[in-house]
């Protein structure tokens, strides 16, 4: 049975639909506020942390996931439609799999999780923009401003970029499945560390979205917000960080049940 990222308390009541929404919404909001914030710190003009580098970005995103998972404790801290989709696929193999704790895999619950994740990602991106508003007002390469919100490839090749995202997400999903069976039960700290290592090892080609909400929600925010000199939102690439992670989630889940379960 697939474990949750953050096990629910044994005596906790089953969350209501509203609690499910707010849990995933707030957790994903924190994820994108802190994750986008570390990118903004590295890229935007006059930031005290400008030029901190790739490792700082990866560690920032890992700890952003750590914080977001704890905030979304009621729902297992998915924060990522790829994780939710993996639970759905797992449920096809094992009817005992739930979304988290006693939250059943139903169409309504899955939809609430995913909608909350996308809206939370949008909200987190808006808060990040507000935090760095004066820095976004400074003149700089529009690509740097877009990079705070969404990912982009270093070498643009849609098929290969999609494969990179799928592989990174499959690694994440496989880890989610097996981590609950370790004696240490590292929980959210382990999630943070796997995000860091995926970024360090596999993130160079695309910036490693490995999460459709993390990329698409903020990209929409970039398109809507009145950001000075922002340029385009690169919609031609926008499908890659959505489709790649979904493919990776499905493949990672199937591999787990065919080989490791």
ROTITOR-323447 format. One record per residue (C-alpha): residue number from 1; residue in one letter; x, y, z. Coordinates in nm, 4 decimals, m for minus. Layout:
! ROTITOR-323447
NODE   num   residu          X          Y          Z
NODE   NUM        A          X          Y          Z
...
//
This chain:
! ROTITOR-323447
NODE   num   residu          X          Y          Z
NODE     1        X     0.0000     0.0000     0.0000
NODE     2        X     0.1295     0.3451    m0.0946
NODE     3        X     0.2065     0.5556     0.2091
NODE     4        X     0.1415     0.9273     0.2345
NODE     5        X     0.4251     1.1784     0.2399
NODE     6        X     0.3165     1.2848     0.5877
NODE     7        X     0.1119     1.0216     0.7757
NODE     8        X    m0.2099     1.1493     0.9300
NODE     9        X    m0.2580     1.1206     1.3046
NODE    10        X    m0.4142     0.7913     1.4009
NODE    11        X    m0.7123     0.9542     1.5721
NODE    12        X    m0.7656     1.2300     1.3164
NODE    13        X    m1.1100     1.2596     1.1598
NODE    14        X    m1.1438     1.2213     0.7844
NODE    15        X    m1.1011     1.5726     0.6381
NODE    16        X    m1.4000     1.7407     0.4795
NODE    17        X    m1.3914     1.8517     0.1168
NODE    18        X    m1.3175     2.2054     0.2339
NODE    19        X    m1.0336     2.0908     0.4574
NODE    20        X    m0.8867     1.8883     0.1707
NODE    21        X    m0.8959     2.1951    m0.0531
NODE    22        X    m0.7419     2.4345     0.1978
NODE    23        X    m0.4760     2.1869     0.3046
NODE    24        X    m0.3436     2.1339    m0.0475
NODE    25        X    m0.4006     2.4975    m0.1440
NODE    26        X    m0.2052     2.6400     0.1484
NODE    27        X     0.0697     2.3795     0.1273
NODE    28        X     0.1233     2.4477    m0.2432
NODE    29        X     0.1066     2.8224    m0.1824
NODE    30        X     0.3919     2.7932     0.0659
NODE    31        X     0.5835     2.5706    m0.1765
NODE    32        X     0.5673     2.8274    m0.4561
NODE    33        X     0.6212     3.1313    m0.2359
NODE    34        X     0.9427     2.9864    m0.0926
NODE    35        X     1.0541     2.8039    m0.4077
NODE    36        X     0.9905     3.0992    m0.6352
NODE    37        X     1.1451     3.3236    m0.3731
NODE    38        X     1.4787     3.1426    m0.3792
NODE    39        X     1.4893     3.1747    m0.7587
NODE    40        X     1.4025     3.5443    m0.7363
NODE    41        X     1.6742     3.5886    m0.4747
NODE    42        X     1.9270     3.4396    m0.7144
NODE    43        X     1.8173     3.6113    m1.0362
NODE    44        X     1.6654     3.9538    m0.9811
NODE    45        X     1.8646     4.2787    m0.9794
NODE    46        X     1.9794     4.4215    m0.6458
NODE    47        X     1.8732     4.1147    m0.4491
NODE    48        X     2.1105     4.0493    m0.1594
NODE    49        X     2.1334     3.6858    m0.2675
NODE    50        X     2.1894     3.7506    m0.6381
NODE    51        X     2.4200     3.4945    m0.7952
NODE    52        X     2.3814     3.2395    m0.5143
NODE    53        X     2.3862     2.9645    m0.7715
NODE    54        X     2.2212     2.6392    m0.8679
NODE    55        X     2.2877     2.4609    m0.5402
NODE    56        X     2.1167     2.7357    m0.3419
NODE    57        X     1.8164     2.7114    m0.5719
NODE    58        X     1.7967     2.3337    m0.5316
NODE    59        X     1.8270     2.3476    m0.1546
NODE    60        X     1.5710     2.6250    m0.1439
NODE    61        X     1.3223     2.4194    m0.3414
NODE    62        X     1.3882     2.1126    m0.1287
NODE    63        X     1.3190     2.3035     0.1918
NODE    64        X     1.0174     2.4699     0.0308
NODE    65        X     0.8737     2.1223    m0.0266
NODE    66        X     0.9617     2.0322     0.3331
NODE    67        X     0.7613     2.3318     0.4607
NODE    68        X     0.4724     2.2787     0.2223
NODE    69        X     0.4298     1.9123     0.3118
NODE    70        X     0.4004     1.9991     0.6798
NODE    71        X     0.1455     2.2730     0.6097
NODE    72        X    m0.0630     2.0231     0.4103
NODE    73        X    m0.0533     1.7627     0.6890
NODE    74        X    m0.4261     1.6852     0.6669
NODE    75        X    m0.3970     1.5572     0.3102
NODE    76        X    m0.0569     1.3899     0.3102
NODE    77        X     0.1150     1.6894     0.1515
NODE    78        X     0.0883     1.5948    m0.2159
NODE    79        X     0.1395     1.9535    m0.3456
NODE    80        X     0.1791     1.8004    m0.6905
NODE    81        X    m0.0774     1.6594    m0.9366
NODE    82        X     0.1811     1.3980    m1.0372
NODE    83        X     0.1738     1.2551    m0.6827
NODE    84        X    m0.2058     1.2582    m0.6795
NODE    85        X    m0.2193     1.0867    m1.0188
NODE    86        X     0.0284     0.8270    m0.8929
NODE    87        X    m0.2120     0.7504    m0.6067
NODE    88        X    m0.4940     0.7016    m0.8562
NODE    89        X    m0.2850     0.4607    m1.0636
NODE    90        X    m0.1756     0.2796    m0.7459
NODE    91        X    m0.5411     0.2399    m0.6469
NODE    92        X    m0.5943     0.0477    m0.9706
NODE    93        X    m0.3351    m0.2053    m0.8553
NODE    94        X    m0.4354    m0.2070    m0.4881
NODE    95        X    m0.7838    m0.1022    m0.3800
NODE    96        X    m0.6528    m0.0322    m0.0276
NODE    97        X    m0.4542     0.2688    m0.1488
NODE    98        X    m0.5979     0.6021    m0.0372
NODE    99        X    m0.5056     0.9584    m0.1210
NODE   100        X    m0.3921     1.0038     0.2396
NODE   101        X    m0.4953     0.8378     0.5654
NODE   102        X    m0.8669     0.7635     0.5325
NODE   103        X    m0.9262     0.9956     0.2352
NODE   104        X    m1.0612     0.7640    m0.0368
NODE   105        X    m0.9639     0.7767    m0.4022
NODE   106        X    m1.2769     0.9255    m0.5581
NODE   107        X    m1.3252     1.1499    m0.8587
NODE   108        X    m1.4343     1.4374    m0.6372
NODE   109        X    m1.1411     1.4090    m0.3988
NODE   110        X    m0.8886     1.3805    m0.6818
NODE   111        X    m1.0379     1.6868    m0.8525
NODE   112        X    m1.0271     1.8879    m0.5276
NODE   113        X    m0.6620     1.7938    m0.4707
NODE   114        X    m0.5552     1.8934    m0.8207
NODE   115        X    m0.7585     2.2154    m0.8418
NODE   116        X    m0.6265     2.3221    m0.5011
NODE   117        X    m0.2693     2.2517    m0.6105
NODE   118        X    m0.2971     2.4627    m0.9264
NODE   119        X    m0.4682     2.7499    m0.7456
NODE   120        X    m0.2174     2.7332    m0.4616
NODE   121        X     0.0718     2.7449    m0.7071
NODE   122        X    m0.0828     3.0528    m0.8695
NODE   123        X    m0.1328     3.2205    m0.5315
NODE   124        X     0.2224     3.1426    m0.4194
NODE   125        X     0.3619     3.2950    m0.7376
NODE   126        X     0.1577     3.6112    m0.6832
NODE   127        X     0.2869     3.6403    m0.3253
NODE   128        X     0.6427     3.5923    m0.4498
NODE   129        X     0.5913     3.8739    m0.7015
NODE   130        X     0.4544     4.1018    m0.4300
NODE   131        X     0.7535     4.0226    m0.2081
NODE   132        X     1.0012     4.1142    m0.4846
NODE   133        X     0.7863     4.3828    m0.6534
NODE   134        X     1.0517     4.6554    m0.6520
NODE   135        X     1.3084     4.4124    m0.7908
NODE   136        X     1.0731     4.3055    m1.0713
NODE   137        X     1.0419     4.6773    m1.1528
NODE   138        X     1.4147     4.6957    m1.2242
NODE   139        X     1.5398     4.6505    m1.5805
NODE   140        X     1.6794     4.3044    m1.6552
NODE   141        X     1.6522     4.0242    m1.9087
NODE   142        X     1.2827     3.9248    m1.9390
NODE   143        X     1.3924     3.5596    m1.9343
NODE   144        X     1.5194     3.6051    m1.5790
NODE   145        X     1.1839     3.7392    m1.4672
NODE   146        X     1.0045     3.4473    m1.6333
NODE   147        X     1.2535     3.2092    m1.4701
NODE   148        X     1.1216     3.3095    m1.1264
NODE   149        X     0.7789     3.1776    m1.2265
NODE   150        X     0.8367     2.8805    m1.4538
NODE   151        X     1.0951     2.6437    m1.5910
NODE   152        X     1.2666     2.6465    m1.9281
NODE   153        X     1.5155     2.4215    m2.1083
NODE   154        X     1.8800     2.5019    m2.1647
NODE   155        X     1.8636     2.3167    m2.4985
NODE   156        X     1.5130     2.3334    m2.6470
NODE   157        X     1.4073     1.9940    m2.7797
NODE   158        X     1.0515     1.9258    m2.6749
NODE   159        X     1.0647     1.5476    m2.6934
NODE   160        X     1.3910     1.5200    m2.5001
NODE   161        X     1.2819     1.7887    m2.2521
NODE   162        X     0.9622     1.5924    m2.1900
NODE   163        X     1.1651     1.2751    m2.1365
NODE   164        X     1.3884     1.4547    m1.8847
NODE   165        X     1.0853     1.5694    m1.6868
NODE   166        X     0.9339     1.2197    m1.7024
NODE   167        X     1.2512     1.0547    m1.5712
NODE   168        X     1.2888     1.3016    m1.2849
NODE   169        X     0.9250     1.2586    m1.1836
NODE   170        X     0.9449     0.8787    m1.2054
NODE   171        X     1.2378     0.8881    m0.9615
NODE   172        X     1.0328     1.1036    m0.7229
NODE   173        X     0.7295     0.8745    m0.7424
NODE   174        X     0.9327     0.5570    m0.6928
NODE   175        X     1.0889     0.7154    m0.3855
NODE   176        X     0.7458     0.8097    m0.2494
NODE   177        X     0.6346     0.4476    m0.2812
NODE   178        X     0.9346     0.2859    m0.1180
NODE   179        X     1.0160     0.5460     0.1481
NODE   180        X     0.7302     0.4501     0.3769
NODE   181        X     0.8756     0.1036     0.4163
NODE   182        X     1.2115     0.2166     0.5526
NODE   183        X     1.2765     0.1721     0.9238
NODE   184        X     1.3720     0.5369     0.9685
NODE   185        X     1.0461     0.6737     0.8222
NODE   186        X     1.2172     0.9999     0.7313
NODE   187        X     0.8949     1.1593     0.6037
NODE   188        X     0.9055     1.5234     0.4857
NODE   189        X     1.2807     1.5565     0.5407
NODE   190        X     1.3310     1.2711     0.2998
NODE   191        X     1.1048     1.4423     0.0474
NODE   192        X     1.3169     1.7559     0.0759
NODE   193        X     1.6374     1.5626     0.0177
NODE   194        X     1.5063     1.3691    m0.2829
NODE   195        X     1.3977     1.6988    m0.4396
NODE   196        X     1.7473     1.8389    m0.3857
NODE   197        X     1.9201     1.5365    m0.5369
NODE   198        X     1.6847     1.5274    m0.8371
NODE   199        X     1.7654     1.8928    m0.8971
NODE   200        X     2.1389     1.8432    m0.8596
NODE   201        X     2.1473     1.5297    m1.0736
NODE   202        X     1.8681     1.5607    m1.3298
NODE   203        X     1.7533     1.9218    m1.3161
NODE   204        X     2.0158     2.0852    m1.5363
NODE   205        X     1.8496     2.0289    m1.8756
NODE   206        X     1.5046     2.1721    m1.7922
NODE   207        X     1.5121     2.3272    m1.4454
NODE   208        X     1.3149     2.0253    m1.3169
NODE   209        X     0.9511     2.1157    m1.2722
NODE   210        X     0.8549     1.7527    m1.1897
NODE   211        X     0.5189     1.9047    m1.0919
NODE   212        X     0.2562     2.0325    m1.3384
NODE   213        X     0.1073     2.2781    m1.0851
NODE   214        X     0.4479     2.4193    m0.9925
NODE   215        X     0.5025     2.5317    m1.3525
NODE   216        X     0.1620     2.6044    m1.5058
NODE   217        X     0.0079     2.7965    m1.2131
NODE   218        X     0.2973     3.0440    m1.1865
NODE   219        X     0.3240     3.0710    m1.5662
NODE   220        X    m0.0381     3.1867    m1.5747
NODE   221        X     0.0441     3.4335    m1.2966
NODE   222        X     0.3361     3.5649    m1.5035
NODE   223        X     0.1034     3.6163    m1.7996
NODE   224        X    m0.1581     3.8019    m1.5928
NODE   225        X     0.0463     4.0127    m1.3525
NODE   226        X     0.1553     4.3675    m1.4493
NODE   227        X     0.5274     4.2861    m1.4418
NODE   228        X     0.7412     4.5602    m1.5922
NODE   229        X     0.9329     4.4437    m1.9006
NODE   230        X     0.8318     4.0830    m1.8516
NODE   231        X     0.8232     3.9677    m2.2141
NODE   232        X     0.6350     3.6538    m2.3181
NODE   233        X     0.5382     3.3571    m2.1012
NODE   234        X     0.6818     3.0919    m2.3402
NODE   235        X     0.3532     2.9105    m2.3953
NODE   236        X     0.5134     2.6971    m2.6655
NODE   237        X     0.7071     2.5135    m2.3952
NODE   238        X     0.4343     2.5161    m2.1305
NODE   239        X     0.2986     2.1695    m2.2127
NODE   240        X     0.6306     1.9972    m2.1404
NODE   241        X     0.6355     2.0505    m1.7583
NODE   242        X     0.2743     1.9283    m1.7498
NODE   243        X     0.2853     1.6235    m1.9764
NODE   244        X     0.6340     1.5039    m1.8777
NODE   245        X     0.5599     1.4761    m1.5042
NODE   246        X     0.2251     1.3047    m1.5672
NODE   247        X     0.3960     1.0448    m1.7846
NODE   248        X     0.6668     1.0008    m1.5220
NODE   249        X     0.4086     0.9573    m1.2457
NODE   250        X     0.2294     0.6825    m1.4375
NODE   251        X     0.5500     0.5045    m1.5393
NODE   252        X     0.6983     0.5262    m1.1881
NODE   253        X     0.3841     0.3800    m1.0334
NODE   254        X     0.3553     0.0973    m1.2845
NODE   255        X     0.7226     0.0089    m1.2420
NODE   256        X     0.6795    m0.0046    m0.8665
NODE   257        X     0.3868    m0.2434    m0.8812
NODE   258        X     0.5339    m0.4621    m1.1542
NODE   259        X     0.8834    m0.4921    m1.0033
NODE   260        X     0.9020    m0.3847    m0.6393
NODE   261        X     0.5608    m0.4327    m0.4779
//
